[in-house]
Amino acid sequence: MSPTRHLPSLILLTCSAVMAQAPAPGLRLYAPFGTFDTYLIDTNDQVVHTWTDTNTVGASVYLEDDGTMLRTVFLPGGPRVGGAAGGLRRFALDGTKTWDFRRGDLTTWSHHDVAPMPNGNVLMTVWERLTAADAIAAGRNPLLLGSNDWLPDAVIEVQQTGPTSGTVVWEWRVMDHVVQDFDPTQSNFGVVASHPELIDVNYPQVILGDGEFNHINSIDYDPKNDVILLGTPFQNEIWIIDHSTTTAEAAGHTGGNHGRGGDLLYRWGNPQAYRRGTPADQQLYFQHGAEFIQPGRPGAGNVILFNNRAGALQGQSYSSAVEIVLPATFQLPAGQAFGPVAPVWEYTDPIPSDLYSPIVSSAERLPNGNTLICSGFQAGYTFEVDPAGNKVWEYLPTLPYPNLTFQASYVGDHMLWTDSTEWSVANGGTITFDLIVGSPFAGRFYVLLGSASGTTPGFPLGAVNLPLNFDGYLETTINLANVAPFGNTIGTLDANGRATATFSLPGGLLPPAAVGTELHHAFVLFDAGVVNIERASNAVPMVWVP
């Protein structure tokens, strides 16, 4: 990997501080525990869209690249452990459930977090439902077992195969990568400090009353380097593992792009976990929300997270948001601990005790260099700070929303949804376009445009790049705006910053040769003076089918 170095990261943050005097334009995705609802909230604190489910929120929720809302769901019958889920669901904008996948039985149970992947698959964290006997056979000290349950973590990659079905196409298990120095009769007996790539089955040395070993509460995927980031608060660490392996290789110690199978490539936060540090070296304390900073954002490739109990070493109760730079390689010299020695950026409240969430919570770097922080234990208090740590937006939910909240996430350029991506040449029909920008843009003038020649490289419109190529169809969408087949393709946004447009034609008007034609559409939004184009939405596809 070649992540951003300390200096470039600091330069990017410093430069963006000039621009980051206001909250990043866009929406925030928010789903409190104990509710059936998931919300899109704008920077005026208005709920501009709601998805309603028949089961309560599990923990995590994401908006996928195509506009699908993906969320875990809490189902009864699983381990009585915080973060339990039991499955995940996908929803279209109108609330239509497009996937209802269950992963909860006597062998495994999903929990906490998921990570959507570019190929449409989803990574899920799951507990393996093993017994105390399984733990003892792996070298666990029986005195550290407080129940007959043993719940180590695993990661599965699931491919959707139907409305309620999915196939596990890849798997990684903690129990394939454990070491211990307690029971010399077991095959994994060894010197813990000599194996930082493995997980000490007896760390931390506490009695586990419910059998849960790791409590992995976050998972993220880096498609460029094909690696997975995991956050394990019981070990007070983040881990990186190689996804380029096969499932068989992930169960062993060789194979994959790094040649190390499913062993840990990197770990950070608490070198005590692999006997290469002291309490003074610990930097993470029950952290949540670890994720890679996305490409194109300041600090891209670094890791950002919410350090829940950051003040623990000082005996204080406060939390912080932390960004670290990953090393250039994952090779670790003998006897040393993984770096860095300190975060490259950290946010603490000016009055540290005013920001404290001992559990849940998240942090995310935004495109303009700001950071979105959710202090989930404080009734879901969510705020945005600029690189210098100044608050530029905050949201404290009011009834019926205040509750424990696992995370909040940013929805930026995705402003356009369609109710279908197919239009029938033979039967005709209507495609509906929904634009959701938020109430700060109420009354703004918009135009829906289209292209028959793709989305790249796009077309520059002043300071904005329209993700459509200029061609004859784009000219048609301008010349025939609000004229059949186009409905409401020019207009103004309502009080919530929303609008709906349509493409509608009866069947039989187009020749059969039109089948296979692919069109893309996107909105542009003008500034308050209707002089300059201020924003362009994402492009959405529409394919003509028989």
VEXLO-535310 format. One record per residue (C-alpha): residue in one letter; x, y, z. Coordinates in pm, 1 decimal. Each point is the difference from the previous one (the first is absolute). Example, Ala and Ser with C-alpha at 12.3 -4.5 7.8 and 13.67 -1.06 7.14 Angstrom:
% residues 2
 res     east    north       up
   a   1230.0   -450.0    780.0
   s    137.0    344.0    -66.0
***
This chain:
% residues 546
 res     east    north       up
   m      0.0      0.0      0.0
   s    106.9    358.7    -56.7
   p   -220.7    211.0    227.2
   t     25.8    376.2     34.2
   r    303.2     96.9    208.1
   h     -5.2    222.6    306.9
   l    109.1    316.9   -179.3
   p   -239.1    -18.1   -297.0
   s   -283.9    -84.2    237.1
   l     73.7    303.6    213.3
   i     32.8    222.6   -307.9
   l   -336.4   -120.5   -130.5
   l   -163.9     60.5    335.5
   t    155.8    344.6     32.6
   c   -100.9    106.2   -350.3
   s   -353.3   -131.6     43.6
   a    -37.6    198.6    323.3
   v    -40.9    312.9   -210.7
   m   -297.2   -153.9   -181.2
   a   -151.1   -183.9    293.8
   q   -178.2    292.0    164.2
   a   -339.2   -161.3    -53.3
   p   -134.3   -354.0     16.1
   a     64.0   -216.8   -301.9
   p   -296.8     24.7   -238.1
   g   -200.4   -319.0     -1.4
   l   -205.5   -218.6    228.8
   r     68.4   -218.8    303.4
   l   -126.2   -356.6     38.4
   y   -119.0    -74.0    349.5
   a   -169.8   -302.3    165.1
   p    -48.2     -3.6    379.7
   f    -25.3   -326.9    189.3
   g   -347.4   -107.6    106.5
   t   -174.7    152.8   -302.6
   f   -136.3   -143.6   -321.9
   d    114.3    302.2   -197.6
   t    305.8    125.1   -183.7
   y     30.5    370.1    -81.5
   l    165.9    235.2   -244.4
   i     65.9    327.5    181.1
   d    114.2    326.8   -154.6
   t    220.4    270.8    150.7
   n   -309.7    194.0    108.5
   d    -73.3   -299.5    225.9
   q   -303.1    -93.1   -209.3
   v    -92.0   -361.4    -67.2
   v    -42.6     -1.1   -377.7
   h    -53.7   -372.4    -51.5
   t    -93.9   -300.0    213.2
   w     17.6   -373.6    -59.4
   t   -228.6   -202.2    229.9
   d     60.5   -367.1     75.1
   t   -194.1   -270.8    183.2
   n    292.4    -83.6    229.3
   t    221.4    224.7    206.0
   v    340.9    121.0   -109.7
   g    282.6   -244.6     67.7
   a    287.9    248.6     13.8
   s    151.1    116.9   -328.6
   v   -154.4    163.3   -304.7
   y    152.9    110.1   -332.2
   l   -104.7    153.3   -327.9
   e    147.8   -206.0   -284.4
   d    132.4    152.7   -322.2
   d   -325.4    -74.8   -185.2
   g   -210.0    172.6    268.3
   t   -112.4   -319.0    171.8
   m    -23.6     27.4    377.7
   l    178.9   -291.1    169.4
   r    -46.9    -65.3    371.4
   t     36.3   -271.5    258.1
   v   -316.9   -113.2    172.3
   f    -55.6   -124.8    352.9
   l   -168.8   -340.1     14.4
   p    -79.5   -195.4    317.7
   g    158.8   -330.4     94.9
   g    367.6     88.4    -14.5
   p    266.7     34.6    267.3
   r    -92.7    246.2    272.7
   v    289.0    227.3    -86.3
   g     -0.8    366.4    -97.7
   g      6.5     58.6   -376.6
   a   -184.3   -319.3    -92.3
   a   -170.6     14.2   -338.8
   g   -100.7   -322.1   -177.0
   g    -18.0    128.8   -355.3
   l      6.0    293.3   -238.3
   r   -241.0    166.5   -239.3
   r      8.5    218.0   -308.9
   f   -263.1    262.8    -79.5
   a    -79.0    211.3   -304.3
   l    -75.5    367.4     56.0
   d   -374.9    -64.7      9.2
   g     41.6   -256.8    277.8
   t    -22.4   -307.5   -219.8
   k    199.5   -277.3    163.2
   t    237.7   -142.0   -260.3
   w    191.6   -242.9    222.6
   d    -78.5   -159.1    335.8
   f    293.7   -226.6     85.8
   r     14.4   -190.5    327.8
   r    325.2   -109.8    158.8
   g    -98.2   -129.1    338.4
   d    -11.1   -365.6    106.1
   l    161.9   -242.8    242.1
   t    339.0     28.4   -176.6
   t     41.8    373.5    -72.3
   w   -178.0    328.4     72.2
   s     67.0    332.6   -170.1
   h     66.2    305.9    210.0
   h    100.8    367.5     -0.9
   d    131.1    100.5   -340.8
   v     -2.1    -70.5   -373.8
   a    200.8    140.9   -291.3
   p   -146.6     34.4   -350.4
   m    249.9    -90.2   -273.0
   p     35.4    139.0   -355.4
   n   -100.0   -338.8   -147.3
   g   -335.7     12.6    180.0
   n     97.6   -254.9    263.7
   v    -10.7     82.9    370.4
   l    254.1    -76.5    272.1
   m   -160.3    -95.5    333.7
   t    137.8    -49.7    350.0
   v   -133.1   -316.8    162.2
   w     45.5   -187.3    325.6
   e     83.4   -366.2    -18.6
   r   -219.1   -172.6    258.6
   l    250.5   -237.5    158.8
   t     34.1   -141.8    350.3
   a    237.1     30.8    292.2
   a    142.8   -337.1   -101.6
   d     98.8    150.2   -338.4
   a    174.7    286.2    178.7
   i    188.4   -234.8    230.9
   a    107.4   -209.6   -299.5
   a    151.0    319.1   -144.7
   g    198.5     64.8    317.8
   r   -237.8    231.5    183.5
   n     56.1      2.7    374.0
   p   -314.0   -161.2    149.4
   l     10.5    249.2    287.4
   l    -72.0    275.7   -255.1
   l   -323.4   -163.3   -116.3
   g   -313.6    118.5    175.1
   s   -255.7   -191.5   -203.4
   n    -32.8   -296.5   -232.1
   d    -15.2    234.9   -300.7
   w    301.2     93.1   -211.2
   l    -66.9    269.7   -260.4
   p    310.2     82.2   -204.2
   d    -44.0    213.4   -309.2
   a      3.4    -79.8   -368.5
   v    -49.4    198.6   -321.3
   i   -211.0   -119.8   -290.6
   e    -48.7    146.3   -347.1
   v   -354.7    -53.5   -124.8
   q   -124.2     20.7   -358.1
   q   -370.6     69.3    -39.5
   t   -169.4   -276.1   -201.2
   g   -365.2     84.0     50.6
   p   -243.6    211.7    203.7
   t     77.5   -196.5    316.5
   s    301.6   -210.5    -95.8
   g    374.6     43.2    -13.7
   t    312.2   -207.2    -50.7
   v    310.7     24.1    216.7
   v    283.8     38.6   -252.0
   w    285.9     71.3    243.3
   e     66.8    -48.6    370.7
   w    259.9     83.5    264.4
   r      2.1   -131.3    359.4
   v    176.6    131.2    309.7
   m     36.8   -357.8    125.5
   d    225.5    -86.9   -294.0
   h    251.2    258.7    120.1
   v     40.5    -37.4    375.2
   v    310.7    -62.5    209.0
   q     42.6    -71.8    372.6
   d    264.1    -78.0    259.1
   f   -228.5   -160.0    260.2
   d    -46.2   -360.2   -116.6
   p    312.6   -163.6   -149.5
   t   -202.6   -301.0   -114.4
   q   -183.3    200.7   -265.4
   s    132.4     49.0   -352.9
   n    -22.4    380.5     19.1
   f    228.9     22.8    305.5
   g    274.7    255.4    -53.6
   v    168.4    320.6    106.3
   v   -266.1    269.2    -37.2
   a    251.2    282.0    -50.2
   s    156.7   -192.4   -289.0
   h   -332.4    -11.8   -186.1
   p   -151.6    348.4    -38.5
   e   -182.7   -136.6   -304.0
   l   -210.0   -219.4    231.1
   i   -257.8     72.8    270.5
   d     68.7   -100.0    359.7
   v   -295.6   -219.1     98.2
   n     51.1    101.4    365.3
   y      8.5    376.8    -49.7
   p   -142.6    191.9    170.1
   q     30.9   -199.2    320.6
   v   -356.9     55.2    114.0
   i   -283.3   -240.4     67.0
   l   -245.0      7.2   -292.1
   g   -343.4    -41.2    152.7
   d   -174.5    -24.4   -336.9
   g    282.2   -169.5   -192.6
   e     62.4    286.6   -239.9
   f    370.5     23.2    -85.8
   n     54.2    292.0   -240.5
   h   -320.8    203.5    -40.1
   i    103.4    115.5   -349.2
   n   -220.1    305.5    -45.3
   s    121.5    148.7   -328.8
   i     97.3   -128.1   -341.0
   d    113.6    191.4   -307.4
   y    138.6    -97.9   -337.9
   d    273.8    157.4   -212.7
   p    -60.6   -114.0   -360.9
   k    322.6    154.3   -129.5
   n    218.9   -217.0    223.0
   d   -254.9   -279.9     57.1
   v     32.1      6.2    378.5
   i   -252.0      4.0    284.6
   l     14.3    221.9    307.9
   l   -144.6   -134.4    326.4
   g    -47.0    170.2    335.5
   t     16.8   -220.3    310.3
   p    -66.0    194.2    322.5
   f     62.4   -292.3    236.2
   q    360.9     -4.7   -125.3
   n     -7.4    381.8    -38.4
   e    142.1    -35.7   -349.8
   i    -69.6     36.7   -367.7
   w    101.5   -287.5   -229.0
   i     60.2    -20.9   -374.7
   i    -35.8   -332.6   -181.4
   d     53.0   -102.8   -362.4
   h   -318.2    -48.9   -203.5
   s    187.4   -110.8   -314.0
   t     25.0   -349.9    145.9
   t   -229.7   -289.4    -74.7
   t   -205.1   -129.3    291.1
   a    245.2   -289.4     31.9
   e    294.8    240.0      4.5
   a   -179.8    225.1    250.7
   a    -10.4   -298.5    237.3
   g    377.5    -41.0    -21.6
   h    321.3    199.9     11.1
   t    105.0     22.3   -366.6
   g   -153.1    129.5   -321.5
   g   -159.5    323.2   -114.0
   n    165.4    317.1   -123.2
   h    207.9     27.2    317.3
   g     87.0   -370.1     17.4
   r   -121.9    -28.4    358.5
   g   -340.5   -160.7    -39.2
   g   -251.3    113.8    259.4
   d    254.2    107.3    261.9
   l    -19.6    358.5    123.7
   l    191.6    228.2   -237.0
   y    -18.1    293.7    239.9
   r   -130.2     84.7    344.3
   w      7.9    323.4    196.8
   g   -123.0    150.0    321.4
   n    125.3   -229.8    273.5
   p    331.4   -186.6    -35.1
   q    -69.4   -170.7    333.0
   a   -230.6   -229.1   -198.1
   y    306.1   -160.4   -159.5
   r    245.4     55.0    288.6
   r    198.1    280.9   -158.7
   g   -108.7    290.0    214.6
   t   -107.4    132.0    339.2
   p   -313.5    182.0    117.4
   a    175.4    326.1    -87.1
   d     14.0   -109.6   -366.3
   q   -375.3    -59.5    -28.8
   q   -176.7    258.8   -218.5
   l   -343.9   -149.0    -70.1
   y   -265.4    -57.1    262.4
   f   -314.8   -185.4   -107.0
   q     -3.5    178.6   -336.8
   h   -285.0     -5.5   -253.5
   g    -57.3     93.8   -363.2
   a    346.6    -67.1   -142.3
   e      4.1     63.8   -376.0
   f    231.8     93.9   -284.0
   i    -19.1    362.7   -111.4
   q   -146.2    -14.6   -348.1
   p    189.9     93.3   -318.9
   g    -18.3    368.7    -85.9
   r    -37.9    110.7    360.4
   p    278.0    157.2    209.1
   g    198.5   -280.5    160.8
   a   -119.6   -257.6   -255.0
   g    123.4   -348.0     91.1
   n     47.1     85.1    366.4
   v   -218.5   -151.7    271.9
   i   -243.1    207.6    206.3
   l   -201.7   -115.6    301.5
   f   -178.0     97.4    321.9
   n    220.3    -71.6    304.2
   n   -274.0    -49.8    257.4
   r    197.6     -4.3    323.2
   a    295.2    212.1   -108.5
   g     47.3    143.1    347.6
   a     32.8   -339.6    169.3
   l    377.9     17.0     48.2
   q    -39.8    333.6    179.8
   g   -291.9   -132.5    203.2
   q   -239.5    239.9   -173.8
   s   -328.0    -47.6   -185.4
   y     24.3    148.4   -346.9
   s      4.0   -115.1   -362.9
   s    182.7    114.6   -311.6
   a      7.3    -44.9   -376.3
   v    332.9   -131.7   -125.2
   e    169.5    -21.8   -341.9
   i    309.6   -211.6    -55.2
   v    232.3    -42.8   -296.2
   l     66.3   -360.7    -96.5
   p    359.9   -111.4    -52.5
   a    138.1    -28.3   -351.2
   t     24.8   -378.0     41.9
   f   -137.4   -249.7    246.9
   q    339.9   -151.1     76.4
   l     76.4     15.8    372.4
   p    360.9    -19.2    128.1
   a     62.1   -261.4    267.7
   g    -86.6    115.8    348.6
   q   -163.7    325.4   -107.9
   a   -361.7    113.5     14.0
   f   -202.4    125.4   -293.1
   g      1.5    377.1    -55.0
   p    -80.2    280.1    -16.1
   v    110.6    123.5    338.9
   a   -284.9    255.3      4.0
   p   -302.9    108.5   -204.4
   v     50.6    252.9   -278.2
   w   -323.1    176.3    106.9
   e   -219.9    -17.0    307.2
   y   -309.9    185.9    109.3
   t    -94.7     42.4    363.5
   d   -262.2    238.8    129.2
   p    131.6    331.2    143.2
   i   -153.7   -127.2    324.2
   p    103.2   -365.8    -41.3
   s   -266.8   -140.6    232.1
   d   -272.3    155.9   -219.9
   l     71.1   -265.4   -262.7
   y    -32.8   -345.8    148.3
   s   -160.5   -309.6   -145.1
   p    131.2   -313.7    169.4
   i   -166.8   -213.8   -268.3
   v   -121.5     28.3   -364.8
   s     85.9    315.3   -210.0
   s    190.9     76.8   -322.5
   a    222.8    245.4   -187.6
   e     24.4     67.1   -373.9
   r    219.5    232.9   -205.5
   l   -204.0    208.5   -246.3
   p     97.0    121.3   -349.2
   n     61.5    358.2    115.2
   g    237.1   -109.5    277.9
   n   -254.2     22.5    281.3
   t    -65.6   -300.6    222.4
   l   -347.3   -130.6     86.4
   i    -15.5   -136.9    354.8
   c   -286.6   -189.6    160.1
   s     10.5    -19.1    379.9
   g   -254.4   -277.7      4.2
   f    -31.1    -44.0    375.7
   q    -98.4    366.8     34.4
   a   -344.7    -62.5   -151.5
   g    156.5    -14.1   -346.5
   y    160.0    345.3     20.0
   t    160.5     54.3   -342.5
   f    221.9    289.7    -99.6
   e    252.7    109.8   -260.0
   v    336.3    162.3     68.4
   d    242.9    170.3   -235.3
   p    368.6   -105.2     -6.4
   a     78.1    246.3    278.9
   g   -265.7   -157.7    222.0
   n   -263.7    273.2    -29.3
   k   -359.3   -123.0      0.3
   v   -177.7    107.3   -316.8
   w   -318.9   -206.6     42.6
   e   -167.6   -198.8    273.9
   y   -314.0   -206.8     31.4
   l   -156.3   -115.5    324.3
   p   -303.8   -208.9    -90.6
   t   -336.8     78.6    154.2
   l   -291.5   -232.3     58.7
   p    -66.6   -252.2   -143.2
   y    362.9    -27.7   -110.0
   p    221.4     26.6    311.5
   n    150.3   -335.5     81.5
   l    324.4   -190.7      7.0
   t    143.7     23.6   -352.6
   f    267.1   -225.9   -145.3
   q    121.7    237.2   -270.0
   a    -78.8    285.2   -236.0
   s    128.7      9.9   -356.9
   y     30.4    258.2   -274.9
   v   -199.0      2.7   -324.0
   g    163.4    249.3   -234.0
   d    -45.3      6.8   -374.8
   h   -268.7   -269.2     -5.9
   m   -308.2    213.5    -49.2
   l   -186.7   -185.8   -276.8
   w   -195.3   -324.9     15.1
   t   -221.1   -183.3   -253.2
   d   -274.8   -250.5     70.0
   s    129.5   -224.8   -279.5
   t    302.7    -32.6   -224.0
   e   -193.8   -166.2   -286.8
   w   -257.7    130.2   -245.3
   s   -190.1   -235.7   -235.2
   v      2.9     83.2   -371.5
   a   -300.4   -226.5    -62.8
   n   -213.2     91.1    300.8
   g    114.5    351.9     75.7
   g    -24.7    139.9    349.2
   t    120.1    275.1    227.9
   i    330.1     47.2    174.6
   t    -12.2    223.6    307.7
   f    298.7    211.2    105.7
   d     20.3    119.0    360.5
   l    236.2    283.5     86.9
   i     76.7     52.6    370.7
   v    239.8    281.2     83.3
   g   -125.6    130.5    334.9
   s   -177.8    306.3    132.7
   p    304.9    234.1    -23.4
   f    -69.6     -6.9   -375.1
   a   -376.6     57.1     16.5
   g   -127.2    199.1   -297.3
   r    312.0    -56.3   -208.7
   f    -35.4    -45.6   -375.3
   y     89.1   -344.2   -139.9
   v     21.3   -169.4   -341.6
   l      1.4   -371.0    -82.4
   l    240.2    -83.7   -282.7
   g     85.4   -322.6   -181.7
   s    270.5   -163.4   -210.5
   a      4.1   -294.6   -238.5
   s    380.8    -20.2     -9.4
   g     90.8    -69.4    360.4
   t    119.3    181.7    308.2
   t    373.3     43.9    -49.7
   p    183.7    225.9    -39.1
   g   -310.2    208.3     55.7
   f    -69.0    358.6    -96.1
   p    134.6    308.1    185.9
   l   -258.6    257.6     99.0
   g    195.7    279.2    163.2
   a    153.3   -134.3    321.4
   v   -220.2   -310.7    -11.0
   n     59.8   -311.8   -207.8
   l   -324.9   -150.2   -124.9
   p     34.9   -382.0      1.7
   l   -148.3    -23.2   -351.2
   n    161.7     22.2   -342.5
   f   -129.6    269.9   -233.6
   d   -193.5   -146.9   -295.3
   g   -323.4     32.7   -192.3
   y   -209.9   -155.1    276.5
   l    129.6    252.7    249.8
   e   -109.3    279.1   -235.6
   t   -339.5   -169.6    -27.7
   t    -47.4     -3.2    377.3
   i     67.9    374.8     -2.0
   n   -221.2     87.0   -298.1
   l   -292.1   -220.3    107.8
   a     16.4     69.3    374.7
   n   -346.7    -47.9    151.5
   v   -125.9   -121.4   -339.9
   a    -93.3   -366.8    -58.1
   p    166.0   -236.5     61.3
   f    152.6    220.1    271.4
   g   -206.4    112.7    296.2
   n    105.2    261.1    256.4
   t    360.9    -16.3   -116.7
   i     36.2    374.3     64.4
   g   -133.6    158.5    316.7
   t     74.6    106.4    355.0
   l     60.8   -208.0    308.6
   d   -264.7    -15.7    273.0
   a     45.6    103.0    363.2
   n    191.3   -321.2     77.0
   g    224.1     41.5   -304.4
   r   -175.5   -274.8   -197.4
   a   -141.0    -39.4   -349.1
   t   -137.5   -278.9   -219.3
   a     31.4    -29.5   -377.6
   t   -108.7   -268.8   -246.4
   f     83.3   -162.4   -331.3
   s   -322.7   -144.5   -146.4
   l    -81.8   -158.0   -337.6
   p   -259.6   -251.6   -120.7
   g    126.9   -323.6   -146.9
   g     42.9    -59.4   -371.3
   l    131.5    344.4    -89.5
   l    360.6   -111.0    -24.2
   p    135.6   -264.1   -237.5
   p    124.1   -336.3    138.3
   a    352.6    114.0    -89.2
   a    -22.2    242.9    291.5
   v     26.0   -292.0    243.7
   g    332.0     15.5    181.8
   t     31.1    378.8    -14.6
   e    137.7    134.3    325.8
   l    -68.7    353.5    113.6
   h    130.0    183.2    305.3
   h   -162.8    293.3    175.0
   a    116.2    252.7    259.4
   f   -132.5    319.2    156.6
   v    178.0    332.2     14.1
   l    -82.1    254.3    266.7
   f     38.6    375.7    -42.0
   d    109.9    247.6    263.6
   a   -249.7    233.8    169.2
   g     40.1    261.6   -273.7
   v    -58.0   -258.2   -277.9
   v    331.1    109.1   -152.3
   n    244.2   -283.7     57.6
   i    -39.6   -373.6     33.6
   e     86.0    -78.7    361.5
   r    -32.7   -378.1     18.7
   a    -43.2   -301.8   -224.2
   s   -156.4   -322.8    118.2
   n    117.9   -352.7    -55.6
   a    -93.8   -158.3   -334.1
   v   -259.2   -278.4     -8.6
   p    -31.7   -256.3   -281.0
   m   -309.7    -91.5   -202.8
   v     11.1   -295.9   -242.3
   w   -259.2    -64.5   -270.6
   v   -107.9   -364.2     18.4
   p   -238.6   -204.3   -226.0
***
